Amino acid sequence: GAVVSQHPSWVICKSGTSVKIECRSLDFQATTMFWYRQFPKQSLMLMATSNEGSKATYEQGVEKDKFLINHASLTLSTLTVTSAHPEDSSFYICSARDLAGGFNTQYFGPGTRLTVL
Amino acid sequence: GENVEQHPSTLSVQEGDSAVIKCTYSDSASNYFPWYKQELGKGPQLIIDIRSNVGEKKDQRIAVTLNKTAKHFSLHITETQPEDSAVYFCAASIGDNAGNMLTFGGGTRLMVKP
């Protein structure tokens, strides 16, 4: 149980294009999902908290107009990197919070490697 | 806010030996402490977690201990195997508050030499 999927697993795009990444909780409902960014050999950096049916909460320094988040259902959140540039190249990982049992257990997706040329 | 420090940043052990990774946290209100294992090119995988109402939890070769007074918790891996090689992250959170997120440590790269 508690499986989170991400699609695509990797994507290469040209500078200036937009890329959408999907995050799905496969066997549980997630009212809250999180989007992280990870650079090589570094820890996970929280970008935003995605709440079903409401606007996402972005961490300081993260441009909300560049990283569009939509959490349209209890099992799906999407991250769209708009007008991507080479500096946006990174490993993007989502997690979904399973509140079963009343605790803040997060399960992570497999990640999406974005390369912007 | 919460601050989590993790040590060591790299750890090399011989197969069969034990490995210990330590984390300290700053917010005494934190009560949920998960550990994640991340293999190269993959997302973090939850391997064990502990809540502040217990001092130790064990799952086969993996155990976690928590010292609330000192605000530190540790991951213990016994009889290490090459497949244990990965980056391990500790995290802290106020687990029963739906509005709180995880704060991660900097990670420990564990290398198990055959």
HADDOCK unambig.tbl for C-alpha pairs under 7 A between the chains (distance, minus, plus):
assign (segid A and resid 42 and name CA) (segid B and resid 106 and name CA) 6.86 0.50 0.50
assign (segid A and resid 43 and name CA) (segid B and resid 106 and name CA) 5.14 0.50 0.50
assign (segid A and resid 43 and name CA) (segid B and resid 107 and name CA) 6.10 0.50 0.50
assign (segid A and resid 93 and name CA) (segid B and resid 43 and name CA) 6.57 0.50 0.50
assign (segid A and resid 102 and name CA) (segid B and resid 96 and name CA) 5.76 0.50 0.50
assign (segid A and resid 103 and name CA) (segid B and resid 95 and name CA) 4.86 0.50 0.50
assign (segid A and resid 103 and name CA) (segid B and resid 96 and name CA) 4.73 0.50 0.50
assign (segid A and resid 104 and name CA) (segid B and resid 95 and name CA) 4.42 0.50 0.50
assign (segid A and resid 104 and name CA) (segid B and resid 96 and name CA) 6.06 0.50 0.50
assign (segid A and resid 104 and name CA) (segid B and resid 98 and name CA) 6.74 0.50 0.50
assign (segid A and resid 107 and name CA) (segid B and resid 46 and name CA) 6.74 0.50 0.50
assign (segid A and resid 108 and name CA) (segid B and resid 43 and name CA) 6.00 0.50 0.50
assign (segid A and resid 108 and name CA) (segid B and resid 44 and name CA) 5.91 0.50 0.50
assign (segid A and resid 108 and name CA) (segid B and resid 45 and name CA) 6.56 0.50 0.50
assign (segid A and resid 109 and name CA) (segid B and resid 43 and name CA) 5.63 0.50 0.50
assign (segid A and resid 110 and name CA) (segid B and resid 42 and name CA) 5.06 0.50 0.50
assign (segid A and resid 110 and name CA) (segid B and resid 43 and name CA) 4.10 0.50 0.50
assign (segid A and resid 111 and name CA) (segid B and resid 42 and name CA) 6.10 0.50 0.50
assign (segid A and resid 111 and name CA) (segid B and resid 43 and name CA) 5.23 0.50 0.50
